[in-house]
């Protein structure tokens, strides 16, 4: 894109005139977007297929889609310019479609600049939650709680800085909540990218952020906790008994018996249980695929011990019949009883998987049992789910637990 007729330089005030007729000769392509080079000044490349839609290229190399249109019809209609988002996040076809939507609404009299004007982070978080709900994101409740606790909702998006976000990460780490700090970092980064794609901010404050390399002492402190051997498993089972609420206690023991993920287990419903099989729907699995879990005598007994409350679809309901949350506090008494602050819910899953190997369960069977996707070539040529072997392995594991804990 080196023809001057295809480029509109920006004036000192940063204002861009509507593309002249001579500048409308080329349709913008994805390749042109990717190969556009920064110049000494900011410039814009118009799209011949959609007048008013442009790619802005800054001297630093940032590429951003904009659209210029009028609110209403006629020469007296006010002209507005709307930022769509960065080219690193928006494919050209999607940005062009968004520009068409903005132009259509503007011609109908809807001012596209009013949607974000005056919105603070709290308003955007509400919009983000609606988007997560529309997409049926399973962990949206955890995500939104983390974001609302860690971000000052009174701020305008443009006032949020990396320093503020890093300060929250360091605050969580200083209180020993390393996992919570990492979860906040990942969740905030995703939210900020969403703000960029919406045009609420021009760039994410976390872009380019890198954590310092962990020291050997830090790596040892973050060792992956797992209970191995009959004595440790017995102590673990007894320690989980320190959880005072019986429903929460049984839920955590059920995780140890079945080896499934925290979210999937906390959302188990009665209508997902079919005799000795638990069918987890794709909408709540991490892999996005249906997953069936064999149930043995101990896990079935735990479920059958749960009260059937009116209006409760969950097997292990929390307060107000909603899914159980507050996992860190939930495990506090168990950690004290076990004598290890590293005890964690994912460690129960590791214990289950390690126990299957100890019992001699084939790797392919064990991996299917914890819902891991099979390797590409295996998945391509082998469509068996090894269900009978998985059922046998589950009974062996639960018999082992029964013999160890004396249940």
WOPE-V446883 format. One record per run of one state. SS is the DSSP state (2 for helix, 1 for strand, 0 for the rest). FROM is the first residue (numbers start at 0). LEN is the number of residues. If there is no record, write none. Layout:
ss: (SS SS)
from: (FROM FROM)
len: (LEN LEN)
This chain:
ss: (0 2 1 0 2 0 2 0 1 0 1 0 1 0 1 0 2 0 1 2 0 2 0 1 2 0 2 0 2 0 2 0 2 0 2 0 2 0 1 2 1 0 1 0 2 0 1 0 2 0 1 0 1 0 2 0 1 0 2 0 2 0 2 0 2 0 2 0)
from: (0 3 6 9 20 23 29 35 42 46 52 57 62 71 77 86 91 107 119 120 134 139 150 155 156 159 161 174 177 198 215 221 228 240 245 258 261 266 268 269 272 274 276 280 281 284 290 294 296 304 313 314 316 317 318 321 322 323 326 338 344 358 362 369 375 381 386 405)
len: (3 3 3 11 3 6 6 7 4 6 5 5 9 6 9 5 16 12 1 14 5 11 5 1 3 2 13 3 21 17 6 7 12 5 13 3 5 2 1 3 2 2 4 1 3 6 4 2 8 9 1 2 1 1 3 1 1 3 12 6 14 4 7 6 6 5 19 2)
